[in-house]
């Protein structure tokens, strides 16, 4: 009889976990549907990201920042003087990318620092934005390869730079290239008239900082 009592107690203790497992199993298709749709998303700047997309970008940027902070903690080489801080202020940036959501977190950071970010999805749209801007842009950021009206152009960033320079526009242009082989295209960007290329979010901010101080940091 005692053995039966202990068995009943054990089964009673398992009742709620078993019931919870049964509920989860029955609701699993609905849970999957919620995850598949856009229920788990958030607004960053002018873009909507899934939680996973946002988390990935936060992790990437934070890791880059930590690495650069560590590198800056090392003493500079003898005789190396820091560059003087620019007196201009970075107020407006044109960002050309056919997938703006890929840069939503960085664009949100710039906006939080007081920089207006205007987004364009193609070379032609970017050139129109430059021509029609009521106030000049302080810098242009472009991806390297993107979908254009006539198909995918792996060198769209170079094309944009050349067209900007051909028009006589001297606005600094930086290529933010997601591939780790960005350094291999540095000479091409320079030959086209660009001012830099990087795959590092932190280095991109450093390049922009050479153009001018961010408004929230300006005095």
C-alpha positions in Angstrom: 0.0 0.0 0.0 2.9 2.4 0.8 4.4 1.7 -2.6 1.1 2.6 -4.3 0.9 5.9 -2.2 4.4 6.9 -3.2 3.6 6.2 -6.9 0.5 8.4 -6.7 2.5 11.2 -5.2 5.1 10.9 -7.9 2.5 10.9 -10.6 0.9 14.0 -9.0 4.2 15.8 -9.0 4.6 15.1 -12.7 1.0 16.1 -13.5 1.7 19.8 -14.1 4.9 19.3 -16.1 3.2 16.7 -18.2 0.2 18.9 -18.8 2.5 21.9 -19.7 4.4 19.7 -22.1 1.1 18.5 -23.7 -0.1 22.2 -24.1 3.2 23.2 -25.7 3.0 20.2 -28.1 -0.6 21.1 -29.0 0.3 24.8 -29.5 3.6 24.2 -31.3 2.2 24.8 -34.8 0.7 28.1 -33.7 4.0 29.1 -32.0 5.8 28.4 -35.2 3.4 30.5 -37.2 3.9 33.4 -34.8 7.7 33.1 -35.1 7.5 32.9 -38.9 5.4 36.1 -39.3 6.5 39.5 -38.2 5.1 39.4 -34.7 8.6 39.3 -33.2 10.0 42.5 -34.8 11.0 45.9 -33.8 11.5 49.3 -35.4 15.0 50.7 -35.7 15.2 54.1 -37.3 13.1 53.9 -40.4 13.4 50.1 -40.8 11.7 47.1 -39.2 13.9 44.2 -38.1 13.3 40.8 -36.7 14.7 40.2 -33.2 17.3 37.9 -34.7 18.5 40.5 -37.3 18.7 43.2 -34.6 20.6 40.9 -32.2 23.1 39.9 -34.9 23.9 43.5 -35.7 24.2 44.5 -32.1 26.6 41.6 -31.5 28.7 42.4 -34.5 29.0 46.1 -33.7 29.7 45.5 -30.0 32.4 43.0 -30.8 34.1 45.4 -33.2 33.9 48.2 -30.7 35.5 46.0 -28.0 38.3 45.0 -30.3 39.1 48.6 -31.2 38.9 49.8 -27.6 41.5 47.2 -26.7 43.7 48.2 -29.6 43.5 51.9 -28.6 44.6 51.0 -25.1 48.0 50.1 -26.4 50.6 53.0 -26.5 51.1 54.7 -29.9 54.3 54.1 -31.7 57.1 56.7 -30.9 56.8 59.9 -32.9 53.2 59.2 -33.9 51.1 62.3 -33.3 47.3 62.2 -33.3 45.5 63.9 -36.2 43.9 67.2 -35.3 40.1 67.0 -34.9 38.1 68.4 -37.7 36.2 71.6 -37.0 33.3 70.8 -39.4 30.2 69.0 -38.2 28.7 65.9 -39.9 25.0 66.7 -40.3 23.6 64.8 -43.3 24.6 61.4 -44.9 23.3 59.7 -48.0 23.4 55.9 -47.6 23.0 53.9 -50.9 22.1 50.2 -50.4 19.5 48.0 -52.0 18.8 46.4 -48.6 18.6 49.2 -46.0 17.6 46.8 -43.3 21.2 45.5 -43.3 22.4 48.8 -42.0 19.5 49.7 -39.8 21.4 49.5 -36.6 24.3 51.7 -37.8 21.9 54.2 -39.3 20.0 54.3 -36.0 23.3 55.0 -34.2 24.1 57.9 -36.6 20.6 59.3 -36.0 21.0 59.0 -32.3 24.2 61.1 -32.7 22.3 63.8 -34.5 23.1 62.8 -38.1 20.3 62.8 -40.6 20.5 59.6 -42.7 18.8 59.6 -46.2 18.6 56.2 -47.7 18.5 55.3 -51.4 18.2 51.8 -52.9 20.1 52.2 -56.2 22.7 54.2 -58.0 20.2 56.2 -59.9 18.1 56.9 -56.8 21.3 58.0 -55.0 22.4 60.4 -57.8 18.9 61.9 -57.8 19.0 62.4 -54.1 22.4 64.2 -54.4 21.1 66.5 -57.2 17.8 67.4 -55.5 19.0 67.7 -51.9 17.9 71.1 -50.4 21.1 71.0 -48.4 24.4 69.3 -49.4 25.3 66.0 -48.0 28.4 65.8 -45.8 29.2 62.2 -46.9 28.0 59.3 -48.9 28.1 55.6 -47.9 27.5 52.9 -50.5 27.6 49.1 -50.5 29.7 47.5 -53.3 27.4 45.1 -55.1 23.6 45.7 -55.3 20.5 45.0 -57.4 20.0 47.7 -60.1 17.3 48.3 -62.6 19.1 46.2 -65.2 20.2 43.4 -62.9 22.8 42.9 -60.2 25.9 45.0 -60.4 28.8 43.6 -58.4 30.7 47.0 -58.8 27.8 49.3 -58.2 29.7 51.1 -55.5 32.5 52.0 -57.9 29.9 53.1 -60.5 28.3 55.4 -58.0 31.7 56.9 -57.1 32.7 57.5 -60.7 29.4 59.2 -61.6 29.6 61.4 -58.5 33.1 62.5 -59.4 32.2 63.0 -63.1 29.5 65.5 -62.0 32.2 67.5 -60.2 30.9 66.6 -56.8 33.7 66.2 -54.2 31.5 64.9 -51.3 33.5 62.2 -49.5 32.3 58.7 -50.5 32.9 55.6 -48.4 32.1 52.0 -49.4 30.8 49.8 -46.6 31.4 46.4 -47.9 30.2 43.4 -46.0 32.8 41.0 -47.3 36.0 40.4 -45.3 38.0 41.0 -48.5 37.2 44.7 -48.5 40.9 45.5 -48.3 41.5 43.8 -51.6 39.3 46.4 -53.3 40.9 49.4 -51.6 42.9 50.4 -54.7 39.8 50.2 -56.9 37.9 52.5 -54.7 40.7 55.0 -54.5 41.2 54.9 -58.3 37.5 55.6 -58.8 37.7 58.6 -56.6 36.4 57.1 -53.3 37.7 58.1 -49.9 37.8 54.7 -48.2 36.3 51.2 -47.9 35.7 49.0 -44.9 33.8 46.0 -43.6 34.1 47.2 -40.0 31.3 49.2 -38.4 33.7 50.9 -36.0 36.1 51.8 -38.8 33.2 53.3 -40.8 32.5 55.6 -37.9 36.1 56.5 -37.7 36.2 57.4 -41.4 33.1 59.6 -41.0 34.7 61.2 -37.9 37.5 62.4 -40.2 34.9 64.3 -42.3 33.4 66.1 -39.3 32.4 65.8 -35.7 29.0 64.2 -34.9 26.5 66.8 -33.9 25.9 65.4 -30.4 29.6 65.5 -29.8 30.2 69.0 -31.3 30.8 72.0 -29.1 
